[in-house]
Amino acid sequence: MVSENNYDVLVIGAGPGGYVAAIRAAQLGMKVGCIEKERSLGGTCLNVGCIPSKALLESSELYIQAKDKLPAHGVQIQGLSLDLKKCMERKDQVVAQLTGGVAGLFKKNKIDHILGTAQIHADGSVTVRQNKEESKLKAKHVIIATGSKAIALKDVPIDGRAIVDSTGALALPRVPKHLIVIGGGYIGLELGSVYLRYGSKVTVLEALDRIVPAMDLEVGKAFQRILQKQGMEFQLSTKVQKATVQADGSVEVGIQDASGKNTSLQADVVLVAVGRRPQTEGLGLQEAGIKTDEKGRILVDKNFKTSLANVYAIGDVIAGPMLAHKAMEEGVAVAENLAGQAGHVNYEAIPSVVYTWPEVASVGLTEEQAKEKKLDYKTFKYPFTAVGKAIAMGEKDGWVKLIADKKTDRLLGAHILGPRASDLIAELVLALEFSASAEDIARTSHAHPTLSEGVKEAALGLGGGTIHA
């Protein structure tokens, strides 16, 4: 047993929530240690999630632009070909740069990176195990930020080659002729888009009657139509019963459609992307007296305190959307609370994004939620076909949809389906954060020509009317 080391804050997990909490706590003058089982910092997001998937999405988008879009701009490319190995190498370089950046920030802020797995005890101490060595650490405060892991399906065994999860899909050695994606959520659609652009036939199997069910229904339906136009195939209300790897390496997927009919599909690769669950195995939560809910999420109060004194939890292990930026905001908030400041997170102003092309971004209430709350609301959609910059770019799919209170004009929700939606949504997140009205947005000068003019026009549409449509 290695001798004890005392910390002000001990963070378990170095993903977006954990490393941000550690850095902010160190900035506020606390002695901080961060326990991480991997040598590379950054957690799932930086290593096998958000960052590598976006690197591949960018590469695949450039490829499809060169293949299908550039001729319209007068750019002719002869002998175009795809080097998937090079794409993967670039993805790895992006990951290495960013994870190395986190390591540099740890060093700059004098944060101890403690390699190993952690177990919490009822007295608040933490045992760290690495290989055959153990050390027992003590801290005034412990923050659990161990993130989440992909949900597995009982009769769809992941082998990392023919049947993969999102991690495996980020490192396929070749482009599959037919990729079946189980799950019509963000992760499946993004990774499906990568291989669709590279030439795969992509079939999405979804148990529900719609894709991305948390999305505004009108947006979701339009989004599906655009993906279908690109060539992605969907089988909704379809249950996957099993998947079996055949002797030739292909996969047979048994399915049941909405009518109850049993059939099967053949694919080169099957991607299981049916969601994620809290990663808390081995932490000793039950033994330590840390309470969880029916989904295995750690229960916390408004200040992220668990049922065990001086132990806190943030990110994917607690309730709320499993988003890296949500975990980051919670990491900052819990660190500031521990320093005696007033850290908080406005969960009504957390954006969500699907990084396909076009992108989809949203914040606040969907129209369905506004109806469920029986709010007296108004809504307006402004198409990108009427936005000069979008026309110049040749990117006219989609629109900006705003929802506002009919009496007060306060913005309630915003949904963008279109080019660079992930960037455009920030203005509307800020508007929600400051309880702005549609008129506030409409009276804000937006540079011309820009895609953001679509936001301004949508806001104008909620008031006296648009100018350009």
N, C-alpha and C positions, 0 to 999 in steps of 0.2 A: 504494500500500500504506500503510494507516494504521499508525501507530507501535504497538509492542507494549504490552500491559498485563499485568502479572503478578498472578495470583490464587493463593490457597491452594486453592480449589476452583472448578472450572468445570463447571457442569452443562449438559448438552445435552438440552433438552426441558423444558417447563414444565407437564407434566401432573401428576397426583397424586403419582407417584413423584418427579419432578424438582423440583417446587416445594417439596415437603416436605423433600427432601434439602437443598435450598438454604437453606430457613429454619432447619432444625436445625443445619446447619453454621455458619450465621451466628450463631445463638444460642450456639454453642460457641466463638465468638471468631474465626472464620475470615473472611477476605476472600473474598466469593463473587460470581461472575458466573453468569448463567443465559442460555443462548442459546436463543431460541425464534423460529421462522420466522413465527409469527402475532403480530399486535399484541395480541390478546386472550390473556391467560394462562389456564392451567387445562387445556390439552390437549383431547383428545377427550372426556374425562369431563365436564368442566364446559361445554364449548361445544356438542358434538354427540353426547353419549352419555348417561352416567348421569343428569345433572341435568335436561336438557330432557326426556328420556323419562319421568322420574319426575314432572315437572311436568304432562305430558300425561296420564299415568296417573292422577294425582290429580284432574285436571279431569274426565276421562272417568268416573271412579268416582263423583264427585259427581253427574254427569249421570244415570248409571244408577240411583243411589240415589233421586234426585228422580223419575225416570220409573217405576221398578219397586218400590222398597222403602219409600218414605216413606208411601204410603197405608196400609200395615199399622200404621204408628205414629200414624195419625190425622191426618197432614199431607197436605192436598189442595192440589195446585198446578194452576191453570188456565192454559192457553195456553203450556205448556212448549215451549221451542224451543232449538235449539243454534246458537251463534254461533262457528263454528270459527275465524274470524279473531281473535276476542277470546281464544280459548284459546291461539292461537299467539302473540299479543301478550303474554299473561301469561307464557307459557313463556320468551319472549325477555327479559322483565323479570327473571325469576328468574335466568337465565343472566348477565345484565348485572350484577346485584347480587353474585353470587358471584365472577365473574371480576374485577370491580372490587375485591372484598375481597382477592383474592390479590395484586393490584397494590398495595393498601394495605399488606399484610404485607411485600411486597418493600421498599417504601419505609421502613417501620418498622424493618426489619432491615438496611437499607443494602445491599441486594442489587442489583447492576447487571442490568437487563433489557437484553440485547444482542439486537437484532432481526436475524434473518438465518438462513441455513442453515449447517451446520457440516461441516467435513471434518477428520478426525483424521490426523495424520502419524506416521510411525514414531518420531520423536523426542519424541512426546507433545504437540507443539504443535497448535493448532487454527486452521484458517482459517475465517473467517466471511465469508459473501457476502450482500450485500443490494443488489439491483439491480446496478449496475456497480461497486460499491465492494467492496473486500476489506480485511480486517484480520487480522493474525496474532496470536493470543493464546497466552500461556503460563500454565501453572498447575502447582502441585505435584501436584495430583490432578485427574483428569477423570472425571466420572460420566456415562455414557450412559443416558438415560431417555427415549428417543424414542417409546416406546409401540408401538401396533399399528395396522393398517389393515384394512378389510374385505376378505375374500377374494372375488375376482371369479370368475365362471363363464365359461368360454371362449365358449360359444354363447348366453349370456344377457347381451347388451351393455347396460350401465347408461347410460341417457340422461338421468337426473335428473327425468324427467316420468312416463313410463308404466312404465319399469323403474327402480327406485330401490334404493339401499342404505339402511342405517339412517339416514344423514344426510338423505337425501331424504325418507324417511318421516316425519321430524320436521317437515317444512314443506310438506305437501301442501296445495294451495289449496282442495281440496274433499274431502268424504268419498266414497271410491269405492263404487260399488254392489257390486262384487266385488273383493276383495283376495286375491291369491294370495301366500302366504308360502312361500318356498323355504328350508327349514331349520326343524327343530323344536327349536331351542335356546332359551336364555333371551331373547335379543334379539328373535327372531322372534315368540315367544309374547307378550312384553310389548307390542310394537308392534301385533301382531295384536289383542290385547285392547283397545287404545285404540280402534281403528276398529270392532271388533265392537260395543263399547258405543255408538259413535256411529251404528250402523245398517248397517255394511257386512256383506255375506256374506264370511266369512273361511275360506279353505281352506288348510290347511298341508300342504305336500308334504315328506316326509322320506324320505331314502334308506334309513335304518335301519328296523328293525322296532319302534322305540320312540322316543318323544320324550325330550328331556333325558337322554341315555344315561349321563351321569356320576352321575345321581341314583339313590338307593336304588330298586330295581326296584318294590317294593311301593308306595312313595310315587309314583313316576312313573306307574304304571298308574291309581292313584286320582286323581291330578292330571289325567290325560287325560280320565277319565270326567267330572270336574267341568267341565272346559272344554267338553266335548261337550254337557253339560247346558245350558251357557250359550249354545250355538249354534255353537261353533267346529267346523269339519269337518276331519278328518284323513285323509290318504291315505299310509299308511306303506309301507315297502319299495318306494318309488316313485322312479325316477330321472328327473330333468329332462334332456331331450335338447337342447332349444333353446327360445328365446322370441323371437317376432317381433312387432314393432309393426305393426298393420294400418293401412290407409288412413284408417279412421275414428278412429284413436288408441287403439283397444283392443289388447290383447296376446293372442296365441295362444301357449300353452305346450304344447310336445310332451313327452309323458311316456311312460314304460314302467313298467307295474305289475309286481308280484312274479311273475306268470305269464309275463312277457315280452311281453305284449300292448301294442302302441303305440296311444295315443289322444292327444287334445288337449283342453285346457281354455281357456276364454275369460275374460279378466278386464279390469277397467278399469286396475288397477295391479298390478304384480308387485314384491314386496319380496324382494331377495336377502339372506338372513341365514344364511350357511353357515359362519360363523366368522370369525376374524381371524388375521392373521399379523404377525410382527415388522416394524416399520417402520425399516429400516436403510439404505435406498437413499441413496446420495450421501455416506455417512459415510466412505467409503474404508477399510472394515474390512480387506478383503483386502490392499490395498496397505500398510496400517499393520501387518499381521501379527496382527490380532485374529481369533482362531479362532471359527468358528461350527459348529453341528451340522447334521444333515441337514434340519432344518426351518428353517434360517436363524436360529436363536436363538444369541445370543452365549454362549459357554462361559465360566463363571466358577467360582471355588472357593467355599468356605464363607464367605469374607469378601467375595464379589462382585468379586474381582479377575479381570480378563481376562488373556489371554496377553501383553498389552503392559503393561510396567511402569507403575504409577501410573495406569492406566486401569481403571475399574470399570463395571459395568452392573447395572441393576435394572429391575424392572417387566416389561412385556410382551415386552421384547426378550430375556429370559432364560427358562429353563424354569419351569414352574409355571402355576397357573391365571391367566388374564388378568383379574385383578380389581383395581380401583382401590385397595382397602384393603390388598391384598397388596403392591402397589407402594409404598404409603405406609409400611408397616412396614419394607420394605426400604430406603426412603429414610432413615428415622430410623436404622436399623441401620448403614448404610454411613457416614453422617455421624459417628455415635458411634465407630465403629471408627477413622476417620481422626483423631479427637480423642484416641485412646488409651483409649477406654472399651470396654466389652464388649457392643457391639450385636449382637443376634441376632434371628432370626425363627423361631417355632415353627410350621412348616408343617402340623403335625397339628391346629392350632387356628385355621385360617383358614376362616371361614364363607362360605357361598355362598347367594345369595338370588335367587328369581324374584319380581319385583314385580307379579305378576298379582293377581287377587282371587278366591279366597283366595290368600295368599302361600305360598311354599314356601321354607323355610330349612333348611340342614343344616350340620353340622360333624362332623369325624371320619370314622370308617369307616361305609360302608354295610354292610348285612347280607351282600351278596354278597362284599365285600372281607373281612369277618370269616371267611366260609366258605373263601375262597381261601387265607387265612393259616392255616387249620385251627385257629382259636381256639376254645376252649370258652367259648361266650358264651350270654347269655340276652337276651331282648328282650321289650318290653311296649309296647302301644299304648293310649293313653287318648283317648277321643273327646271332641270339643268339645260333642257333644250332652249330655254330663254335666257341663259347666262352666257354672255359674250366669250368669256375666257374658256368655258367648257366647250363651246362650239369651235373655238380656235384650236383647242386641244384634241378635238374629235372624240370627246368623252361626254356624251349627252344623255346617258342612261341615268335614271333616278331623279330624286327631288329632295327638297328640304320640307319637312313637316313639323309645324309648331302647334303646340296645344297651350291655350291660355285660359285663365278664368274670365268668364264672360262679363262679370261685373267689375272686377278690379283691374283686368288686363294683365295680371301677374302671370309670368311664364310658369307653366306646370310641367311641360315635357318637350323634348326636342328629339327628332329622329331624322337622320340624314342617310340616304342611300345614294351614293355617288362618288365621284373622284375626290380623293383626299379627305374623306369624311372624318377620318381619325384626327386630322389637324383642325378641321372646321368646327368640330364639336366643342373645342376648348372655350370659345367665346360664349357658348350657350351654357356650359358648366359654370362659368363665371357669373352669367346672368342669373342662374338659379341660386348660386351661393349668396348673391346680394339681393335676392328677391326682386329682380328687375321686371319691368313690364315689357310687353311686346313693343310699346311705343318707344321705350328706352333704346331697344335694339334698332328699331326703324330710324330713329333720329341720330344714330351713331354713323359717322361718315365711314364708308368702306371704300378702299382704293379701287379704282377702275383701270383696267379690267382685272377682276379677281374672282375666284370661285366663291369667296365670302359674300359677294353681292347677292347670291342666292339666299343667304341667311337674312340679309336686310330686306329683300323683296318678300320673303315669307312673312316677316314681321309686319311689313307694310300691308300685306294681305289680310292680317288680323285686324287692321284698323280701317283707314280710309280707302285702301286699295293699292294695288301694285302700280308701278310706273311702266315696266317693260313687258308686261303680259296682260 
